[in-house]
Amino acid sequence: MVDLKEEFGRGNNGTIKIVELKKVKQKSKMIEKFVQEFKRAVRDSRYERRPLIEEFKQYMNRTIRRKFIEAERSPRNIEQWYERVTNSDRHWKESRQEEERLRGRRETGSSSPR
């Protein structure tokens, strides 16, 4: 992959950072990895407040985005977005693990705690 600085010379660092930011998309990445990449890309991009939140929402998974937009109390700033989506993902993973554990107990007929 061609480094943008090499491709366009020294240029405007803010512009280069914006181009880098636009390449960060969640797709099938875990949300924590996406948040880390987004934070790295946003440094020195000059994005802040509402435009930064809009960029974050635009590049995250549509299902996750919809969940938070439709929430009774949607995050108000970018740090709340980072925290809430990361915590939500963590809770979802824990829930899945618990369901798998309980399913395994039902399948083996075990009712005593481990």
Secondary structure, DSSP 8 states (H G I E B T S, - for coil): ---HHHHH-S--HHHHHHHHHHT---TTS-HHHHHHHHHHHHTTS---HHHHHHHHHHHS-HHHHHHHHSSTT---SHHHHHHHHHHHHHHHHHHHHHHHHHHHHHHHT--S--
